[in-house]
């Protein structure tokens, strides 16, 4: 039952800003909303579960039909990631699968994301944690979402195969 509520909550969050998601992104760079600073084009979810490099395994990709929404599906395979929590960082770079000349780190206000209990708002102030913890309920496959709408948020939910 909790899983269904999580998917419904994510759907509700995505429906809150339909105009933002309807924008067509530039081929050159992501369209960042005016409410957040201009950031480099590529965003990576770097964790123990995904890996710490900036590469195809950690790069978040645009969700089809939702140009302001990025996602990354990955597997949680270690017992300690369930018993404790995984360390993560959201990093933007100007180079695909590379560090480039600058990096920007997304901050998460409370430094902790519980899966699948919802999402957290992103912060761009210096008091936000650039490294945060993700607490998974079990080993398995998860999908992380990053909204680039006027109300940016980050969420991790159990993965659901499309068509099911």
C-alpha angles and dihedrals in degrees: 000000000000090000092056091049090051093053090046091050091050090049090051091050091050092050094053094079107030093152091057093050092048094065117111111236122230117253089229102051144352117274105243115198117250090246093069130051120266107270136190118275105251125062125198131192102212115190141136087263095050102029132256100253124094100244143115092289093059101031115110114225132208115266110239110258092008106081093176093054125081126188142184126192117205143156128252104209106162126086092217091060088061097039094048122005138274121251114233144171132193108219130182121202133178093229127068108244091353141085098241123186097310141017131204122204122209114226126219114207101222096027092230135093119192115203123247099001098096142276138306129224118244123237133202099192125108095248094064119099113250090194115054140172127246115202113203123198093216143348113279145086121324137180122215119205128200117191117207092188124121085277103048116202140166125217137172120202136168109276119255118198111237113254093031 
